[in-house]
Amino acid sequence: MIKYSISIVDDEETIRNGLELLLSEEYEISCFADAESFLSDLEKAAPDLVLMDIGLPVMNGIDALNIIKKKTPDLPVIMITAFEDINMVIRSMKTGAFDFILKPMDPDILEFSIKKAISSIALRKEVKILQEKYLKDNQPCFIGESKNIEGVMDFINLVSKSPDTPIMIVGETGTGKELIAKAIHARSPVFQGPFIAVNCSAFPNELIESELFGYEEGAFSGARKHGKKGFIEEADNGTLFLDEVADLSPAGQAKLLRFLESGEFYKVGSTTKYKSNVRLVSATNKNLEELIDKERFRKDLFFRICVVKAKIPSLNERRDDILPLAKYFLYELNKKFDKNLKNISKEAQNLLLSHKFTGNVRELKNIIERACLIAQTDELTKEDLGLYQVPGDMETDKPDTLKDKIFDIPDQGIHLGKLLEGIEKKYMAQALKLTRGNESKAARLLKMNHHTFRYKWKKFAI
């Protein structure tokens, strides 16, 4: 049950003590002897309701009410006075008072007035608590200190206010595009509705239409007996997140455009028109303008889904955030693995700061998770990370030139197997990036057997 807070502002101590005694069992009470001290406290946190005497010393209740309404217009204020002055009542009400009570106060009248005021804010209070709980449970936000990520968070807070404006999120794989989408949903007016995430590249062209819009019974061979709701219908009054939207088939693009224009759609095999009210957030790691030029993405759909566009910086572009993120993951993984890791060694920190991240935040999390699993002390070391600094410009060299490099072996020796594994992983990741995730083409680039490439990449991922 929600416990509401009431501030009592009255210069008479007996009145304050009496009201506190009467109301403290059901409400959280705070008392003030003058308007100035209450207004100062209001800067820190607003109560749910104010009981305020008109005849206060220095600043009277009417003047204080005027300031309260400018700062917190929705805060209900019940005015209290010892004199029944109709002009004072009218002035209070015009200034924004919720109600007016005469001294000596009748407890029944006071209770009725308070209940009426509380009921006027109950829904707003409940929604606020639910939203705070949602944000706490999901934490769809970014950790960091860089200007780049501050800009992203400012963007989230700005665009989240709209319940239906389509948003496009652009960024490399692993930068946290889905986290951004969840953050927008959690801060939006539709946060109580569902958040439905769809990876457009995960469905064959012939299935994407039925997955997005659903189908009726007997729509095609193998269809469920009672049909199926599509993602768009499931996201009604919430947010639909289309990840890798650039991979949507031409037929899927046409159907999506029609839905965005009217808010209406037909299920596969149905002549019944359905409606769904969704907030569309899309994401891609590809250049949609280039795909439009190649006629692989519809220009009219592009303008529909890119009303607001945000580019998420890669981790290499926000290097000030590497250590804060690493420490955040360390804290979270401590709880997950029931460990007591207290810090990351200076050498390990330097290694993380010098590392070139091809998998962005996702790669960093995987590195810290692996390190937490194998750590033997209460501090993560550079050996735990499994990363090795390589002299010279090895990262920019071609594989054929590596044989010309001369490497110094440190006094403590070096784990050659892990070093070679790290080099192999870097080139495989780069090959996948160049081929846009196509494992077969990446294997050919590295002169590897496709099955060997897939086996090793899965092994690295684990």
C-alpha positions in Angstrom: 0.0 0.0 0.0 1.3 3.5 -0.9 1.9 5.8 2.1 1.4 9.4 1.1 3.3 12.3 2.5 1.8 15.5 4.0 3.6 18.7 5.0 2.0 20.8 7.7 2.9 24.5 7.6 1.5 26.4 10.7 3.2 28.8 13.1 1.1 27.4 16.1 3.0 24.5 17.7 -0.2 23.1 19.2 -1.8 22.9 15.8 1.2 21.2 14.2 1.5 18.7 17.1 -2.2 18.0 17.0 -2.3 17.4 13.3 0.8 15.2 13.4 -0.7 13.1 16.1 -4.0 12.7 14.2 -2.4 11.9 10.8 0.9 10.2 11.4 -0.5 6.7 11.6 -1.7 6.8 8.0 0.6 9.4 6.4 4.2 10.4 6.5 4.2 13.8 8.2 6.7 16.7 8.2 6.1 20.0 10.1 7.2 23.6 9.4 6.7 26.7 11.5 6.9 29.1 8.6 6.6 29.3 4.8 10.3 30.0 4.2 11.5 26.8 5.8 8.9 24.7 3.9 9.8 26.4 0.5 13.5 25.6 1.1 12.6 21.9 1.8 10.4 21.9 -1.3 13.5 22.4 -3.4 14.8 19.0 -2.3 11.6 16.9 -2.4 7.9 17.7 -2.8 5.3 16.0 -0.5 2.1 14.6 -1.9 -0.1 17.2 0.0 0.3 20.4 1.9 -1.8 21.7 4.8 -0.9 25.4 5.1 -2.1 28.2 7.4 -2.8 31.5 5.7 -1.8 33.7 8.6 1.9 32.8 8.7 4.6 35.2 10.0 6.8 37.1 7.4 5.5 35.4 4.3 1.8 34.7 4.4 0.1 31.5 3.1 -1.3 33.1 0.0 2.1 34.4 -1.2 3.6 31.0 -0.4 0.9 29.3 -2.3 1.7 31.4 -5.3 5.3 30.2 -5.2 4.3 26.6 -4.7 2.1 26.6 -7.7 4.8 28.0 -9.9 7.3 25.4 -8.8 5.0 22.4 -8.5 1.6 23.1 -10.2 0.2 19.6 -9.5 0.8 19.7 -5.8 -2.5 20.0 -3.9 -2.6 22.6 -1.1 -5.3 22.8 1.5 -5.4 26.3 3.1 -6.3 26.7 6.8 -7.5 30.0 8.5 -9.0 31.1 11.7 -11.2 33.7 10.0 -14.0 33.1 7.5 -13.2 35.8 4.9 -14.9 35.2 1.6 -12.4 37.4 -0.3 -9.6 35.3 1.2 -11.3 32.1 0.1 -11.7 33.4 -3.5 -8.1 34.6 -3.6 -6.8 31.3 -2.4 -8.9 29.3 -4.9 -7.8 31.6 -7.8 -4.2 31.1 -6.8 -4.7 27.3 -7.0 -5.7 26.1 -3.5 -7.3 22.6 -3.5 -9.6 23.3 -0.6 -10.2 25.7 2.4 -10.7 24.7 6.1 -11.6 26.8 9.1 -10.1 26.6 12.6 -10.9 24.9 14.9 -10.8 22.0 12.4 -13.5 19.4 12.4 -11.6 16.0 12.1 -14.3 14.6 9.8 -14.2 17.6 7.4 -10.4 17.5 7.5 -10.3 13.8 6.7 -12.8 14.2 3.9 -10.7 17.0 2.3 -7.5 15.1 2.6 -9.0 11.9 1.1 -10.4 14.0 -1.8 -7.0 15.6 -2.4 -5.2 12.2 -2.2 -7.6 10.6 -4.7 -6.8 13.4 -7.2 -3.1 12.4 -7.2 -3.4 8.7 -6.5 -3.2 7.6 -10.2 -0.2 9.9 -10.9 1.6 8.7 -7.8 1.0 5.0 -8.7 2.2 5.5 -12.2 5.4 7.2 -10.9 6.1 4.4 -8.5 5.5 1.8 -11.2 7.9 3.6 -13.6 10.6 3.9 -11.0 10.3 0.2 -10.2 10.5 -0.6 -13.9 13.6 1.4 -14.4 15.2 -0.1 -11.3 14.4 -3.7 -12.3 15.4 -3.3 -16.0 18.2 -0.6 -15.7 18.1 0.1 -19.4 20.7 2.8 -19.3 24.4 3.3 -20.0 27.2 3.5 -17.5 29.8 6.1 -18.4 31.4 9.5 -18.0 32.3 10.5 -21.5 30.6 13.4 -23.3 29.5 11.0 -26.0 27.4 8.9 -23.7 26.1 12.0 -21.9 24.8 13.0 -25.3 23.1 9.7 -25.7 21.4 9.9 -22.4 20.2 13.5 -23.1 18.8 12.1 -26.4 16.9 9.3 -24.5 15.4 11.7 -22.1 14.3 14.1 -24.9 12.7 11.6 -27.3 11.1 9.4 -24.7 8.5 12.1 -24.0 6.6 11.3 -27.2 4.4 8.2 -27.1 4.5 7.4 -30.8 7.3 9.2 -32.7 9.3 6.6 -34.7 13.0 6.5 -33.8 15.9 5.0 -35.6 19.0 3.9 -33.7 22.2 3.5 -35.7 25.4 1.9 -34.3 27.9 -0.9 -34.5 27.1 -4.4 -33.3 27.5 -4.6 -29.5 27.0 -0.9 -28.8 23.7 -1.5 -26.9 21.0 -0.5 -29.4 18.4 -2.7 -27.7 19.4 -1.2 -24.4 18.7 2.3 -25.9 15.3 1.1 -27.2 14.4 -0.3 -23.7 15.6 3.0 -22.1 13.3 4.9 -24.5 10.4 2.6 -23.7 10.9 2.7 -19.9 10.9 6.5 -19.9 8.0 7.0 -22.3 4.2 7.4 -21.6 3.7 3.8 -22.8 6.2 2.2 -20.4 3.4 0.1 -18.8 2.7 -1.5 -22.2 4.7 -4.4 -23.6 8.2 -4.1 -25.1 8.5 -6.5 -28.1 11.9 -7.0 -29.7 12.1 -8.5 -33.1 15.4 -9.4 -35.0 14.4 -8.9 -38.6 17.4 -10.9 -39.9 16.3 -14.0 -37.9 13.3 -14.8 -40.1 13.3 -16.0 -43.7 11.6 -13.8 -46.2 8.6 -16.1 -46.5 8.0 -16.0 -42.7 8.5 -12.4 -41.7 5.1 -11.3 -42.8 3.3 -13.9 -40.7 5.6 -13.2 -37.7 5.0 -9.4 -37.8 1.3 -9.4 -38.6 0.1 -12.9 -37.5 -2.1 -15.3 -39.3 -5.5 -16.9 -39.2 -6.4 -20.6 -38.8 -5.6 -22.5 -41.9 -3.7 -19.6 -43.5 -1.0 -21.9 -44.8 0.3 -25.5 -44.5 1.6 -26.0 -40.9 -0.2 -23.0 -39.5 -1.4 -23.3 -35.9 -4.9 -24.5 -35.3 -6.2 -21.3 -33.8 -3.9 -18.9 -35.7 -1.3 -16.7 -34.2 -0.9 -13.1 -33.0 1.9 -11.2 -34.8 4.5 -9.0 -33.1 2.7 -5.8 -34.0 -0.5 -7.0 -32.3 1.5 -8.2 -29.2 3.1 -4.7 -29.0 -0.3 -2.9 -28.9 -0.1 0.1 -26.5 3.6 -0.5 -26.1 6.9 -0.4 -28.0 7.9 -2.5 -31.0 11.6 -2.7 -31.5 12.8 -3.8 -35.0 16.4 -4.8 -34.7 18.4 -5.2 -38.0 15.6 -3.5 -39.8 17.8 -3.2 -42.9 17.4 -6.9 -43.4 13.6 -6.7 -43.7 12.5 -8.3 -47.0 11.0 -6.1 -49.8 7.5 -7.6 -49.1 8.0 -7.0 -45.3 9.0 -3.4 -46.0 5.9 -2.8 -48.1 3.6 -4.3 -45.4 5.3 -2.3 -42.6 5.0 0.9 -44.5 1.2 0.4 -45.0 0.8 -0.3 -41.3 2.8 2.8 -40.3 0.6 5.0 -42.6 -2.7 3.8 -41.2 -2.1 1.9 -38.0 -4.2 -0.9 -39.6 -3.2 -4.3 -40.9 -4.5 -7.7 -42.1 -3.3 -11.0 -40.7 -2.1 -13.6 -43.3 -5.2 -15.4 -44.6 -7.7 -12.9 -43.2 -10.0 -10.3 -44.6 -10.6 -8.7 -41.2 -8.9 -5.4 -40.6 -7.0 -5.0 -37.3 -5.6 -2.0 -35.5 -2.6 -1.6 -33.2 -1.2 1.4 -31.5 2.6 1.0 -31.2 5.7 3.1 -30.6 8.2 1.9 -33.3 11.9 2.0 -32.5 14.2 0.6 -35.2 17.9 -0.2 -35.2 20.6 -1.1 -37.8 24.4 -1.3 -38.1 24.1 -0.7 -41.8 24.0 2.5 -43.9 20.4 2.8 -45.0 21.1 5.6 -47.5 23.5 3.3 -49.4 20.9 0.5 -49.4 18.3 3.0 -50.8 20.8 3.9 -53.6 21.2 0.2 -54.3 17.3 -0.2 -54.3 17.5 -2.7 -51.4 15.5 -0.4 -49.0 12.5 1.6 -49.6 13.0 5.4 -49.5 9.4 6.1 -48.3 9.8 3.6 -45.5 13.1 5.2 -44.5 11.4 8.6 -44.0 8.7 6.9 -42.0 10.9 5.1 -39.5 13.7 7.8 -39.3 11.6 10.7 -38.0 14.2 10.9 -35.1 17.7 9.3 -35.7 20.4 8.7 -33.2 23.9 7.4 -33.7 25.3 5.3 -30.8 29.1 5.7 -30.4 31.3 2.7 -30.4 33.3 1.8 -27.3 36.4 2.9 -29.1 34.9 6.4 -29.4 34.1 6.6 -25.7 37.3 5.2 -24.1 36.6 7.2 -20.9 33.8 4.8 -20.3 35.8 1.6 -20.5 36.9 1.5 -16.9 33.5 2.6 -15.4 31.8 -0.1 -17.5 34.4 -2.7 -16.5 33.9 -2.0 -12.8 30.1 -2.0 -13.2 30.3 -5.5 -14.9 32.7 -6.6 -12.1 30.2 -5.6 -9.5 27.3 -7.3 -11.2 29.2 -10.5 -11.9 30.4 -10.6 -8.3 26.8 -11.2 -7.4 26.2 -13.6 -10.2 29.1 -15.8 -9.4 29.0 -15.3 -5.6 32.6 -13.9 -5.6 34.3 -11.1 -3.7 36.5 -9.4 -6.4 37.3 -6.0 -5.1 39.2 -4.3 -7.9 40.9 -4.4 -11.3 44.7 -4.2 -11.2 46.5 -1.2 -12.7 48.1 -3.4 -15.3 44.8 -4.9 -16.3 43.2 -1.4 -16.5 45.9 -0.2 -18.8 45.5 -3.3 -20.9 41.7 -2.7 -21.2 42.3 1.0 -22.1 44.8 0.0 -24.9 42.6 -2.8 -26.3 40.8 -2.2 -29.6 37.2 -3.4 -29.1 35.6 -4.9 -32.2 32.6 -6.1 -30.3 32.1 -2.9 -28.3 30.3 -3.1 -24.9 29.3 -6.7 -25.4 32.9 -7.7 -26.0 34.0 -5.9 -22.8 31.3 -7.6 -20.8 32.4 -11.0 -22.1 36.1 -10.2 -21.2 35.2 -9.3 -17.7 32.9 -12.3 -17.3 35.6 -14.7 -18.4 38.1 -13.0 -16.1 35.8 -13.2 -13.1 35.3 -16.9 -13.7 39.0 -17.8 -13.7 40.3 -15.2 -11.2 42.1 -16.8 -8.2 42.6 -13.6 -6.1 40.3 -10.7 -5.0 41.7 -8.6 -7.8 41.4 -9.1 -11.6 44.9 -9.3 -13.2 46.0 -8.8 -16.7 46.5 -12.6 -17.0 42.8 -13.1 -16.0 41.7 -10.8 -18.9 43.3 -13.0 -21.6 44.4 -10.0 -23.6 47.9 -9.4 -24.7 49.6 -6.2 -26.0 51.5 -6.9 -29.1 54.5 -4.8 -30.0 54.6 -2.6 -33.1 51.7 -2.2 -35.5 50.7 -5.9 -35.6 47.0 -5.0 -35.7 47.4 -3.1 -38.9 49.7 -5.7 -40.5 48.7 -8.4 -42.9 49.1 -12.0 -41.7 51.9 -12.6 -44.2 54.1 -9.9 -42.6 53.9 -11.3 -39.1 56.9 -13.5 -39.7 59.1 -10.4 -40.1 58.2 -9.1 -36.7 60.6 -9.6 -33.7 58.9 -10.0 -30.4 60.5 -9.4 -27.0 59.8 -12.1 -24.4 59.4 -10.6 -20.9 61.4 -12.0 -17.9 58.3 -13.7 -16.5 57.7 -15.5 -19.8 54.6 -15.5 -22.0 51.7 -17.9 -22.7 52.2 -18.4 -26.4 49.0 -20.4 -26.8 46.8 -17.6 -25.4 48.8 -15.0 -27.4 48.2 -16.9 -30.7 44.6 -17.5 -29.7 44.1 -13.7 -29.2 45.7 -12.9 -32.6 43.4 -15.5 -34.3 40.3 -14.1 -32.6 41.1 -10.5 -33.6 41.5 -11.5 -37.3 38.3 -13.6 -37.3 36.4 -10.7 -35.7 37.8 -8.3 -38.3 36.9 -10.7 -41.1 33.3 -11.0 -39.8 33.1 -7.3 -39.7 34.3 -6.9 -43.3 31.8 -9.5 -44.5 28.9 -8.1 -42.4 28.7 -11.3 -40.3 28.9 -13.8 -43.2 30.9 -16.7 -41.8 31.5 -18.4 -45.1 33.0 -15.3 -46.7 35.0 -14.5 -43.5 36.5 -18.0 -43.7 37.5 -17.5 -47.3 39.2 -14.2 -46.4 41.4 -16.0 -43.8 42.0 -19.0 -46.1 40.2 -21.3 -43.5 37.7 -24.1 -43.9 34.2 -22.8 -43.2 33.5 -25.5 -40.6 36.8 -24.9 -38.8 36.0 -21.2 -38.7 32.5 -21.7 -37.3 33.9 -24.2 -34.6 36.6 -21.8 -33.5 34.4 -18.8 -33.4 31.8 -20.6 -31.3 34.6 -21.7 -29.0 35.8 -18.1 -28.6 32.3 -16.9 -27.9 31.9 -19.4 -25.1 
